[in-house]
Amino acid sequence: MKRLIVSALIAATLPSVAAAAPAANRLVEVRVLPADGGESTVVEVVGSRPPSFTTSSKHGRLVIDFAGATWVGQVPAGAAGPVLRVHGEGSAGAARVTLELAPGAEAQLAASGNVLRVEVERGLAAGDPALAGILADLDAGAPARQGDGAAEVLAAAVAQKAEAEADRLARIEAERKAKAEAERLARIEAEKKAERKAEAEAERLARIEAEKKVEADRLARIEAERRAQAEAERLARIEAERKAEAERLARIEAERKAEAELARIEAEKKAEAERLARLAADERARAETERLARIEAEARTRAEAAAARERAAEAARLAAARAAAARPAPVAAAAATRRQELTYLGFKPTAAGARVVLRTAAAPAFRVEETERQLVIVLDRARIPVANNRRAIDASFFGTPVGLIRPVEDTASDQVRVEIALRSSAPAYALRTAGEELVIEFQR
């Protein structure tokens, strides 16, 4: 009867505890720690998460089942004090710890974090000195009732002690539940704080990101403005350099034109000086010519007969040459009644031969002098006012009857002579006038 009461006391001290099972609790260690000189033992089951467990007791055994748990490594075993043996078992998705207790032992369970703590104390078993003391007290305090039966008295004492122990265990369980609730609320508060902190951090990061974006946009605008300004300044520099270069080139061109104009004026001045020098020389030459003419006139009387014979012979030779060439007689214009100016002298090869053109300021008055290799057009009372028209024309490389054409301004005789060198003896030619032009057509 006493053994049954102790077993009931053990059962009463092990209430079932149920909790929601977290996933994958890895049981890594079981520690068996003796305490109070062997009067009690502490068994700690250490996992990776807060434990979710149920308990049961039968025949002096305390069985603890952990939901959603597995053993890591070897399943432990051990013993100490009122805990006669501790061993573990495992199956798929569950783990079990079995504590074999000494008779009358009492166990208290409490979870703290990832550790389940089981405190086991020795109880009152048959033959226990403490139980004997209680019986002695009962015998001393109620001698009249010894006849009523010791068993009833003992049962009442044990029941009273069991009730007190149950009350103590209820308080412990209430404290455990309150502690668990406090821890749960603390975890919830911590989670809320963590969430609030995470939200605040997210908001802070979002603000930082927004500020970064605003700053990046501001820097991008500044960079775009800087680039635009730099490009505008570069284009302005290019435009300024282009304008400066254009102005420099314009100055160079103006200087070149000014130099050309000065050179032209200088050339004209030089040409005019040369012309005046020639005129002075021509005057001197005319005076010398007149002196020589007087001398020649005096000598001409003496050589008139010989000269007449020579002219007659030359006239006969020229007549024979003209007849042989079958060309028209030379044309002689009337004597010039006013001064003439040679304004143009030109040459042009033609399919039949060549053409020489003389242009004067008015209808030309001319005469023709010719020899075997030269044809001379004489303009009396004439001059060449433009220096460019005094240049000779070399027509020899055109392959026509005409060679060098040389205009000569003879100020002494007041004549302009256009001397046309012939590349062949007495070529056929024809003269015609057209307004202010005299045209000479040569045949091959």
C-alpha distance (Angstrom), angle and dihedral (degrees) to the residues before:
residue distance angle dihedral
M1 . . .
K2 3.77 . .
R3 3.84 91.4 .
L4 3.82 90.7 54.0
I5 3.79 91.4 51.4
V6 3.83 91.9 51.4
S7 3.78 90.3 49.8
A8 3.78 89.7 51.2
L9 3.80 88.9 50.2
I10 3.83 90.7 53.2
A11 3.80 90.1 49.0
A12 3.79 90.8 50.4
T13 3.78 92.6 52.9
L14 3.86 93.6 56.3
P15 3.81 109.5 66.1
S16 3.80 117.1 179.8
V17 3.81 115.5 -102.9
A18 3.81 119.3 -160.4
A19 3.79 128.0 -174.2
A20 3.75 138.4 162.8
A21 3.80 108.2 -81.2
P22 3.78 115.7 -123.2
A23 3.74 116.7 -146.8
A24 3.80 124.6 -93.9
N25 3.82 104.3 0.5
R26 3.82 104.4 -175.8
L27 3.83 111.3 -151.3
V28 3.78 105.0 -148.3
E29 3.84 105.7 168.1
V30 3.87 145.5 14.4
R31 3.80 114.0 -159.0
V32 3.87 119.2 -163.4
L33 3.83 108.5 -164.1
P34 3.86 123.3 -179.3
A35 3.83 116.1 -141.3
D36 3.85 140.0 -179.6
G37 3.81 93.0 28.2
G38 3.78 92.3 -57.0
E39 3.83 95.4 -46.9
S40 3.79 90.7 111.6
T41 3.83 139.0 20.1
V42 3.79 131.8 -152.5
V43 3.81 117.9 -148.4
E44 3.83 115.7 -168.3
V45 3.81 122.2 -168.9
V46 3.84 109.8 -161.8
G47 3.81 120.5 -159.0
S48 3.81 139.3 167.1
R49 3.82 93.5 -108.3
P50 3.81 137.8 28.1
P51 3.84 104.7 -72.8
S52 3.80 125.7 -105.6
F53 3.83 107.7 -161.4
T54 3.79 149.2 150.6
T55 3.82 128.4 -150.0
S56 3.78 137.7 -149.5
S57 3.81 134.1 174.1
K58 3.77 131.3 -155.5
H59 3.79 135.0 157.3
G60 3.80 94.9 -4.4
R61 3.79 94.2 -46.6
L62 3.84 127.2 118.8
V63 3.83 110.9 -155.8
I64 3.85 119.1 -165.1
D65 3.83 116.8 -169.7
F66 3.84 117.2 -163.9
A67 3.82 113.6 -155.6
G68 3.81 118.2 -139.9
A69 3.82 92.4 6.3
T70 3.79 135.0 127.8
W71 3.79 133.9 -169.9
V72 3.77 119.1 -110.8
G73 3.78 110.4 -144.3
Q74 3.80 123.0 -25.3
V75 3.84 119.3 3.5
P76 3.83 104.5 -112.0
A77 3.84 129.8 -125.8
G78 3.85 133.7 -175.9
A79 3.83 148.4 134.7
A80 3.81 140.5 -145.3
G81 3.87 137.9 160.1
P82 3.80 113.0 -29.9
V83 3.81 89.3 -3.0
L84 3.79 102.6 86.8
R85 3.77 96.1 -177.1
V86 3.81 139.1 -3.1
H87 3.77 121.3 -164.4
G88 3.76 137.0 160.3
E89 3.79 136.7 -140.8
G90 3.78 132.9 -169.4
S91 3.79 138.6 -160.0
A92 3.80 136.2 165.4
G93 3.84 108.2 -51.1
A94 3.85 94.9 -10.4
A95 3.80 141.2 74.6
R96 3.86 131.1 -164.4
V97 3.80 133.6 -157.0
T98 3.84 117.5 -165.1
L99 3.79 121.6 -163.5
E100 3.84 117.1 -165.2
L101 3.83 105.5 -153.8
A102 3.75 133.7 -158.1
P103 3.84 115.1 -107.4
G104 3.77 111.5 -77.5
A105 3.83 93.7 12.2
E106 3.82 117.6 149.6
A107 3.85 124.6 -148.4
Q108 3.82 131.4 -157.9
L109 3.87 122.0 -168.4
A110 3.82 126.8 -156.5
A111 3.83 130.6 167.4
S112 3.79 120.4 -144.5
G113 3.79 116.8 177.6
N114 3.81 108.8 -52.9
V115 3.87 93.4 -15.9
L116 3.82 128.3 90.0
R117 3.83 108.6 -156.2
V118 3.85 119.9 -158.3
E119 3.83 116.0 -170.9
V120 3.85 113.1 -164.6
E121 3.85 121.0 -168.1
R122 3.76 129.0 -175.2
G123 3.88 113.6 -101.4
L124 3.84 134.8 -157.1
A125 3.77 108.9 -75.3
A126 3.84 131.5 171.4
G127 3.84 109.2 -73.7
D128 3.82 91.5 20.4
P129 3.84 110.8 142.2
A130 3.75 91.4 -135.1
L131 3.79 91.2 55.7
A132 3.82 89.2 48.6
G133 3.82 89.4 53.7
I134 3.77 91.1 52.7
L135 3.79 90.4 50.7
A136 3.80 90.3 50.1
D137 3.79 91.0 51.4
L138 3.75 89.6 50.7
D139 3.76 91.7 50.3
A140 3.85 92.3 50.3
G141 3.79 95.4 45.7
A142 3.82 99.7 48.7
P143 3.84 112.2 31.1
A144 3.78 93.3 152.9
R145 3.74 92.1 58.8
Q146 3.75 98.0 51.4
G147 3.73 87.8 98.0
D148 3.75 91.3 55.8
G149 3.78 89.9 69.3
A150 3.81 132.3 -83.8
A151 3.75 92.8 -131.9
E152 3.78 93.9 66.9
V153 3.81 91.8 48.6
L154 3.76 92.3 48.9
A155 3.77 91.5 48.6
A156 3.74 91.8 51.4
A157 3.82 91.7 50.1
V158 3.73 92.8 47.7
A159 3.79 90.6 46.9
Q160 3.78 90.3 51.0
K161 3.79 91.4 49.6
A162 3.81 90.3 46.2
E163 3.78 90.8 51.6
A164 3.80 91.2 49.7
E165 3.76 90.5 47.5
A166 3.79 90.6 47.8
D167 3.79 89.2 52.4
R168 3.80 89.6 49.5
L169 3.77 91.5 48.6
A170 3.81 90.5 46.8
R171 3.78 89.3 53.9
I172 3.78 90.1 47.8
E173 3.82 90.3 48.5
A174 3.81 90.7 47.9
E175 3.79 89.7 49.3
R176 3.80 89.8 47.2
K177 3.79 91.2 49.3
A178 3.80 90.8 46.1
K179 3.79 89.5 48.8
A180 3.81 90.6 46.8
E181 3.80 90.2 47.9
A182 3.78 90.0 48.0
E183 3.78 90.1 49.2
R184 3.82 89.7 47.0
L185 3.77 91.2 49.8
A186 3.79 89.2 44.7
R187 3.79 89.3 51.7
I188 3.79 90.2 47.6
E189 3.80 90.3 48.1
A190 3.80 89.9 46.3
E191 3.79 89.7 48.9
K192 3.78 90.0 48.5
K193 3.78 90.2 47.4
A194 3.79 89.0 47.8
E195 3.80 89.6 48.6
R196 3.78 91.3 47.2
K197 3.77 89.4 46.2
A198 3.79 90.2 47.5
E199 3.81 90.5 47.8
A200 3.80 90.5 47.0
E201 3.80 89.8 47.3
A202 3.79 90.3 47.3
E203 3.80 89.8 49.1
R204 3.82 90.1 46.4
L205 3.81 90.8 49.1
A206 3.80 89.9 45.4
R207 3.81 89.8 51.0
I208 3.79 89.8 46.8
E209 3.82 90.4 48.5
A210 3.81 90.9 47.2
E211 3.79 90.2 47.8
K212 3.81 89.2 47.4
K213 3.79 89.8 50.8
V214 3.81 91.7 47.0
E215 3.80 89.7 47.5
A216 3.81 91.0 45.9
D217 3.83 89.8 49.8
R218 3.82 89.6 47.6
L219 3.80 91.7 48.5
A220 3.81 89.9 45.4
R221 3.81 90.0 52.4
I222 3.79 90.7 46.6
E223 3.82 90.2 48.6
A224 3.81 91.5 47.0
E225 3.81 90.5 48.6
R226 3.81 90.1 46.6
R227 3.80 91.3 49.6
A228 3.79 91.5 45.6
Q229 3.80 90.6 49.0
A230 3.80 91.1 46.1
E231 3.81 90.3 49.0
A232 3.81 90.8 47.7
E233 3.80 90.0 49.1
R234 3.81 90.5 47.4
L235 3.80 91.7 50.0
A236 3.81 89.6 45.7
R237 3.80 89.9 51.5
I238 3.80 90.5 47.9
E239 3.82 90.4 48.7
A240 3.81 91.2 46.8
E241 3.81 90.7 48.1
R242 3.81 89.8 47.3
K243 3.80 91.1 50.6
A244 3.79 91.4 45.2
E245 3.81 90.0 49.3
A246 3.82 90.8 47.4
E247 3.80 90.1 49.5
R248 3.82 90.5 47.2
L249 3.80 91.3 50.0
A250 3.80 89.9 45.5
R251 3.81 89.7 51.8
I252 3.81 90.1 47.7
E253 3.80 90.4 48.8
A254 3.80 91.6 47.1
E255 3.79 90.1 48.4
R256 3.80 90.1 47.4
K257 3.80 91.2 49.8
A258 3.79 90.4 45.8
E259 3.81 90.2 49.5
A260 3.81 90.2 46.5
E261 3.79 90.2 49.0
L262 3.79 90.6 48.2
A263 3.80 89.8 47.3
R264 3.80 90.2 49.9
I265 3.77 92.1 47.9
E266 3.81 89.5 46.4
A267 3.80 90.7 48.5
E268 3.80 91.2 49.2
K269 3.78 90.4 47.7
K270 3.78 89.9 48.9
A271 3.79 91.3 46.6
E272 3.78 90.5 48.7
A273 3.79 90.4 49.0
E274 3.80 89.7 49.6
R275 3.80 90.2 47.7
L276 3.79 91.4 50.7
A277 3.78 89.1 46.6
R278 3.77 89.7 50.8
L279 3.78 90.5 47.9
A280 3.79 90.0 52.6
A281 3.78 89.5 46.7
D282 3.78 89.9 47.3
E283 3.79 90.3 52.5
R284 3.76 90.1 51.7
A285 3.77 89.9 44.3
R286 3.81 90.2 49.6
A287 3.76 91.2 52.7
E288 3.78 89.8 47.9
T289 3.79 89.6 46.5
E290 3.79 91.8 52.4
R291 3.76 89.6 49.7
L292 3.76 90.9 49.3
A293 3.80 89.7 44.6
R294 3.76 90.5 56.9
I295 3.77 89.1 49.0
E296 3.78 89.8 46.8
A297 3.82 91.9 48.4
E298 3.76 89.6 54.9
A299 3.80 90.0 49.4
R300 3.79 93.4 41.6
T301 3.81 91.5 66.3
R302 3.72 89.3 56.3
A303 3.81 94.0 46.3
E304 3.79 97.4 36.8
A305 3.73 95.6 109.3
A306 3.78 93.0 49.4
A307 3.79 91.4 45.5
A308 3.78 90.9 49.2
R309 3.75 90.3 53.8
E310 3.77 92.0 48.1
R311 3.80 92.4 48.6
A312 3.77 90.9 48.9
A313 3.79 90.5 50.9
E314 3.81 92.0 46.3
A315 3.83 90.8 47.7
A316 3.77 90.5 51.5
R317 3.81 91.3 48.6
L318 3.79 92.8 48.8
A319 3.81 91.9 47.2
A320 3.78 89.2 52.6
A321 3.81 91.0 49.2
R322 3.82 92.1 49.9
A323 3.74 92.2 48.1
A324 3.79 90.3 49.5
A325 3.77 93.0 50.3
A326 3.81 92.4 44.3
R327 3.76 94.1 -141.1
P328 3.76 129.3 145.3
A329 3.77 121.7 -91.5
P330 3.76 116.3 -92.3
V331 3.74 116.6 -89.1
A332 3.79 119.1 -125.6
A333 3.74 121.3 -166.0
A334 3.72 125.8 -148.1
A335 3.75 117.3 -86.1
A336 3.77 114.1 -83.2
T337 3.77 113.3 -98.2
R338 3.85 95.0 -170.3
R339 3.77 137.1 26.1
Q340 3.81 117.7 -76.8
E341 3.84 132.1 -151.0
L342 3.80 124.5 -155.0
T343 3.81 103.0 -139.3
Y344 3.82 100.9 169.1
L345 3.81 139.2 20.8
G346 3.80 120.0 -176.5
F347 3.78 144.9 167.3
K348 3.82 131.8 -156.2
P349 3.82 130.1 175.6
T350 3.81 113.5 -131.8
A351 3.77 135.5 -168.2
A352 3.83 90.5 -103.9
G353 3.81 95.2 42.7
A354 3.81 126.7 -73.1
R355 3.79 143.4 -37.1
V356 3.82 128.2 -141.8
V357 3.82 117.8 -166.7
L358 3.83 126.9 -163.2
R359 3.79 118.7 -172.3
T360 3.79 125.0 -167.0
A361 3.77 134.1 -175.6
A362 3.82 89.8 -104.2
A363 3.82 137.2 7.9
P364 3.83 104.3 -44.4
A365 3.82 122.7 -110.8
F366 3.82 107.1 -160.2
R367 3.75 147.2 148.4
V368 3.79 132.4 -150.4
E369 3.79 129.0 -125.7
E370 3.78 119.9 -178.1
T371 3.76 142.7 178.9
E372 3.77 132.2 177.7
R373 3.82 94.1 -80.7
Q374 3.81 103.0 20.9
L375 3.79 140.7 56.8
V376 3.82 116.9 -163.7
I377 3.83 125.3 -164.7
V378 3.82 109.5 -159.4
L379 3.80 121.1 -158.2
D380 3.85 110.7 -168.2
R381 3.78 121.4 -147.7
A382 3.82 89.2 13.2
R383 3.79 141.1 133.4
I384 3.83 139.4 -175.6
P385 3.84 106.2 -124.7
V386 3.84 97.2 -176.2
A387 3.82 117.5 65.2
N388 3.81 92.3 -147.2
N389 3.82 90.0 63.4
R390 3.82 89.7 57.9
R391 3.81 91.5 67.8
A392 3.77 120.0 108.2
I393 3.83 121.9 -118.4
D394 3.80 116.9 -137.7
A395 3.83 104.3 -153.7
S396 3.80 96.3 159.9
F397 3.80 96.3 106.4
F398 3.87 93.2 59.7
G399 3.79 91.3 75.6
T400 3.82 95.6 -124.5
P401 3.86 128.7 127.2
V402 3.85 87.9 -96.2
G403 3.81 122.0 89.1
L404 3.83 124.5 167.2
I405 3.85 118.2 0.7
R406 3.80 110.2 -158.9
P407 3.85 124.0 -178.3
V408 3.82 113.6 -153.6
E409 3.81 123.9 -167.1
D410 3.84 105.6 -155.0
T411 3.77 105.6 -167.1
A412 3.80 92.0 177.1
S413 3.79 92.8 62.6
D414 3.83 93.6 27.7
Q415 3.79 90.3 -123.0
V416 3.78 140.7 125.5
R417 3.78 114.0 -143.9
V418 3.82 121.7 -166.5
E419 3.80 105.0 -160.7
I420 3.83 113.4 -161.0
A421 3.81 113.9 -167.1
L422 3.82 113.1 -146.7
R423 3.80 121.1 -142.2
S424 3.82 92.7 -155.5
S425 3.76 133.6 36.7
A426 3.82 114.8 -86.9
P427 3.84 101.1 -23.2
A428 3.80 117.4 -166.3
Y429 3.78 114.8 -97.9
A430 3.82 140.2 166.1
L431 3.81 130.5 -151.7
R432 3.79 126.7 -149.9
T433 3.78 136.1 164.7
A434 3.78 126.1 -137.6
G435 3.79 113.5 -175.5
E436 3.83 106.2 -63.9
E437 3.81 94.2 -6.0
L438 3.79 132.9 89.1
V439 3.84 111.4 -156.5
I440 3.80 123.6 -163.5
E441 3.83 115.8 -166.7
F442 3.83 115.9 -161.4
Q443 3.81 122.5 -160.4
R444 3.80 122.8 -147.4
